[in-house]
Amino acid sequence: MAKVVSMQKKNSNFVSGLPLTAFLQMLEQEQQTCSLFVSAEDKSGILFIKEGELIDAVTDDIIGVEAANIILSWKDATIEMTDAEERTRKINTPLTHLILHAAVKQDEAMTNTPQQAAESNPELPKSRISRLIEKFQSIAGIRQYYLLNLQGEMITQSGQNWKMGDFIAYCIVTGSQIRKNLNAKGPSRIVLSLKTGQNLLIFSGAGMIIGLLLNQNISADNVLEQLKPALKTE
């Protein structure tokens, strides 16, 4: 969580009570333009926001996506919002993907197990992906599938909704933030009921983030039970 700081000065405000990632998402929704000075312990950096999009970052001599990944990984950060600075765009990665990447790295640091570190590698075996797709196609009630790596990047999908990948990544990020704020485990899965009557099942497995669009009245528990053998990593 961001520290509570009451200090203010001209054209500058210290943000209190919000995690950095949550504040960035709020700026994105409101399409704000500003600069964020972020500090944690003896580290500091700047995030440059234009119309809600993170266009650049800098910390020490590091700039761009690498700097953003470092800053987003800091815990108990203090945030100072100031007027925008002119800045050339160096980041084209969607904010949700950057936040998800930071969450994965934080989880790796906490667990630090070889298996989880391997599963965070976006270069996944094609045999694993093929095995999952074959299993999806064999289960009645799965209408569409979406496979993302743990950085939120789409690997493959059967549906034509190209925005679904970003939505799935956003759901995972939101679930992770809720879990940390409540100091709770999970959620191991997310089930969303859509206006169409179908359900969107989102979960992590086999080193990926998986989204499955299910027919109405199809049990998510039943689908996950059938998928268990295919979700095991080598």
C-alpha positions in Angstrom: 0.0 0.0 0.0 1.1 3.6 -0.6 2.1 5.5 2.5 -0.2 8.1 3.9 1.4 11.5 3.4 -0.3 14.8 4.1 2.4 17.1 2.7 1.4 19.2 -0.4 3.1 21.8 -2.5 2.3 23.9 -5.6 1.5 21.7 -8.6 2.3 18.7 -6.6 0.2 16.3 -4.5 1.2 13.2 -2.5 -1.1 10.3 -3.0 -2.2 8.5 0.2 -3.8 5.1 0.9 -3.6 3.6 -2.6 -1.3 1.0 -4.1 0.7 2.3 -7.0 -0.9 -0.2 -9.4 -4.5 0.7 -8.3 -3.6 4.5 -8.7 -2.3 3.9 -12.2 -5.5 2.0 -13.2 -7.5 5.0 -11.9 -5.5 7.4 -14.0 -6.0 5.2 -17.0 -9.8 5.2 -16.5 -9.8 8.9 -16.1 -7.4 9.5 -19.0 -5.2 11.7 -16.9 -1.9 13.3 -18.0 0.7 13.7 -15.3 4.1 12.6 -13.9 4.4 10.3 -10.9 7.5 10.5 -8.7 7.7 7.1 -6.9 10.0 6.3 -4.0 10.5 3.3 -1.7 13.2 3.0 0.9 16.3 4.4 -0.9 15.0 3.9 -4.4 13.2 6.4 -6.6 11.9 6.7 -10.1 9.4 8.6 -12.4 6.4 7.3 -14.4 5.2 9.5 -17.2 1.4 9.3 -17.9 -0.3 10.7 -21.0 -4.0 10.5 -21.3 -4.0 7.6 -18.9 -1.3 5.6 -20.7 2.1 4.9 -19.3 4.4 6.2 -22.0 7.8 6.1 -20.3 9.6 5.4 -17.0 13.0 6.1 -15.6 14.9 4.9 -12.5 18.7 5.4 -12.1 20.0 5.0 -15.7 17.2 2.6 -16.8 14.4 3.8 -19.0 11.3 2.4 -20.7 9.6 -0.9 -20.0 12.5 -2.2 -17.9 12.3 0.8 -15.6 8.5 0.5 -15.3 8.8 -3.1 -14.3 11.3 -2.2 -11.6 9.2 0.6 -10.2 6.0 -1.4 -10.2 7.7 -4.1 -8.2 8.4 -1.8 -5.2 6.5 -2.3 -2.0 5.1 0.4 0.3 5.8 3.1 -2.3 5.2 6.8 -1.8 3.6 8.5 -4.8 3.9 12.2 -5.7 1.8 13.4 -8.6 3.0 16.5 -10.5 2.2 18.3 -13.7 3.0 16.4 -16.9 6.4 16.7 -18.5 7.0 16.5 -22.2 8.2 13.0 -22.9 8.7 10.8 -26.0 6.8 7.5 -25.8 9.1 4.6 -25.1 6.5 2.2 -23.7 3.9 0.6 -25.9 3.0 -2.3 -23.6 -0.6 -2.0 -22.2 -0.7 -1.0 -18.5 -2.5 -4.2 -17.5 0.3 -6.3 -18.9 2.9 -4.4 -17.0 1.0 -4.7 -13.8 0.5 -8.4 -14.3 4.2 -8.8 -15.0 5.0 -7.0 -11.8 2.6 -9.2 -9.8 4.2 -12.4 -11.3 7.7 -11.2 -10.3 6.5 -10.4 -6.8 5.0 -13.8 -6.4 8.2 -15.4 -7.7 10.3 -13.4 -5.2 8.0 -14.7 -2.3 7.9 -18.3 -3.4 11.2 -18.6 -5.3 10.6 -22.1 -6.4 12.3 -23.5 -9.6 9.0 -24.8 -11.0 7.2 -21.4 -10.7 10.2 -19.6 -12.1 10.2 -21.9 -15.1 6.4 -21.5 -15.6 6.8 -17.7 -15.7 8.8 -18.1 -18.9 6.7 -16.9 -21.9 8.4 -19.5 -24.1 6.1 -22.4 -23.4 6.4 -25.8 -25.0 4.2 -26.2 -28.1 3.3 -29.7 -27.0 1.8 -28.3 -23.8 -0.3 -25.8 -25.7 -1.4 -28.4 -28.2 -2.4 -30.8 -25.5 -4.5 -28.2 -23.8 -6.3 -27.2 -27.0 -7.1 -30.8 -27.8 -8.6 -31.2 -24.3 -10.6 -28.0 -24.7 -12.0 -29.3 -28.0 -13.0 -32.7 -26.4 -15.0 -31.2 -23.5 -18.7 -30.4 -24.3 -19.7 -26.9 -23.3 -16.4 -25.1 -24.0 -17.3 -22.6 -26.7 -14.0 -20.6 -26.9 -10.6 -20.7 -25.3 -8.0 -18.0 -24.7 -4.4 -18.8 -23.6 -2.1 -16.0 -22.3 1.4 -16.2 -20.8 2.0 -15.0 -17.3 2.9 -11.6 -18.6 -0.6 -11.2 -20.0 0.3 -11.6 -23.6 -2.0 -13.7 -25.9 -0.5 -17.0 -27.0 -3.5 -18.3 -29.0 -7.3 -18.0 -29.0 -10.2 -19.6 -30.8 -12.6 -16.6 -30.4 -12.7 -13.5 -32.6 -12.9 -11.0 -29.6 -9.4 -9.6 -29.7 -10.0 -7.5 -26.6 -10.8 -10.6 -24.5 -7.1 -11.1 -23.7 -6.8 -7.7 -22.1 -10.0 -8.2 -20.1 -8.8 -11.6 -18.8 -5.5 -10.1 -17.8 -7.3 -7.3 -16.0 -9.4 -9.7 -14.1 -6.3 -11.6 -12.9 -4.7 -8.4 -11.9 -7.8 -7.2 -10.0 -8.1 -10.6 -8.2 -4.4 -10.5 -7.2 -4.8 -6.9 -5.8 -7.9 -7.9 -3.8 -6.1 -11.0 -2.4 -3.1 -8.9 -1.3 -5.2 -6.2 0.2 -7.2 -8.8 2.2 -4.0 -10.8 2.9 -5.9 -13.8 1.6 -5.1 -16.7 -0.6 -6.6 -17.1 -4.1 -8.7 -16.6 -6.0 -7.7 -19.9 -7.6 -10.3 -19.1 -10.3 -12.7 -16.4 -11.4 -16.2 -17.2 -12.9 -18.1 -14.3 -14.6 -21.7 -14.6 -15.7 -22.2 -12.7 -19.0 -25.3 -11.1 -20.3 -25.5 -13.8 -23.0 -26.1 -16.4 -20.2 -22.7 -17.9 -20.8 -19.9 -18.0 -18.2 -16.3 -16.9 -18.5 -14.0 -19.1 -16.5 -10.5 -17.6 -15.8 -7.7 -19.5 -13.9 -4.0 -20.2 -14.0 -2.5 -23.5 -14.9 0.3 -25.2 -16.9 2.3 -22.0 -16.8 -0.4 -19.9 -18.4 -3.5 -17.8 -17.8 -6.5 -19.6 -19.3 -9.9 -18.1 -20.2 -12.8 -20.4 -21.2 -16.2 -19.3 -22.5 -18.7 -21.9 -21.3 -22.2 -22.7 -22.4 -25.0 -21.9 -20.0 -25.5 -24.4 -17.2 -22.1 -26.0 -17.7 -20.3 -26.5 -14.4 -17.0 -24.8 -14.0 -16.0 -27.4 -11.4 -16.7 -30.2 -13.8 -14.7 -28.5 -16.6 -11.7 -28.0 -14.2 -11.9 -31.7 -13.1 -11.7 -32.9 -16.7 -8.8 -30.5 -17.4 -6.6 -31.7 -14.4 -4.4 -34.2 -16.4 -3.8 -31.6 -19.2 -2.9 -28.9 -16.7 0.1 -30.8 -15.2 3.5 -29.5 -16.3 6.2 -31.8 -17.4 
